[in-house]
Amino acid sequence: MTGGRSARIQGLVAEQAARRGARVSVVDVCTAAVAALPIGGAGVTAASRTAAGRPLCSTGPVSELLEELQLTLGEGPGVEAYALGSAVLVPDLRADGERRRWPAFTPEALAAGAAAVFAFPLRVGAITPGVLDLYSEVPVELDSGELADAMVFADTATLVLLGTRIDPAPGPGGDLDGYRAEVDQATGMLTVQLGVGIEEAFLRLRAYAYAHGRRLSEVAADVVARRLRFPPDPDEERSAADDA
């Protein structure tokens, strides 16, 4: 992934937000992906191993249904991409192998109007907070350039979920590798400090940032620098936030 490709795609996303007259959100990532790639729709679902998934956005009724189907049935490209932590590419959902792979999801997705699905996990170090799903109404192969673009759209969605500012010409604030390293390090420190698993530690990190109105990256930096320690009981964090 080159810096030029990342800057170009973040610019496309920022343009979508400017048209809405609003701050960049994952819906702008989905809309920009549909405009730039040979696909018909896109959706993002937030996911966790300790809680039920939650659709965050979709570009239309078909993509909305695909997100709901996967959550309801517990199978599909997005579910598999989340579990594996790697992209799942299905250029022709009608193939016999795909019907056997997801016996409940595939016929429902085909009936909804999807013939190809491409799912990309949103990665933050060792954590996967969600999935970007792209679909096409006809079978289609993504070439190498389109696949690279799709992966950058997924990275951009990750940045947006982290609360990072996305501009047409992003500076160091849009460096996903830096975020991955620092957030991953902070999450690892919290697993030791709190005696919890990595998913729970990441959820505590995100909850603290949200409750205190701060960027996830800022909270992670404070944890890494040992300026911030979390109490063992998450209720104490909420109480402190309420008193602030």
Buried (B, 14 or more C-beta within 10 A) or exposed (E): EEEEBBBBBBBBBBBBBEEEEEEBBBBBBBBBBBEBBBBBBBBBBBBBBEEEBEBBBBBBEBBBBBBBBBBEBEBBBBBBBBBEEBBBBBBBBEEEEBBEBBEBBBEBBBEBBBBBBBBBBBBBBBBBBBBBBBBBBEEBEBEEEBBBBBBBBBBBBBBBBBBBBBBEEBEEBBBBEEBBBBBBBBBBBBBEBBEBEBBBBBBBBBBBBEBBEEBBBBBBBBBBEEEBEBEEEBEEBEEEBEEE
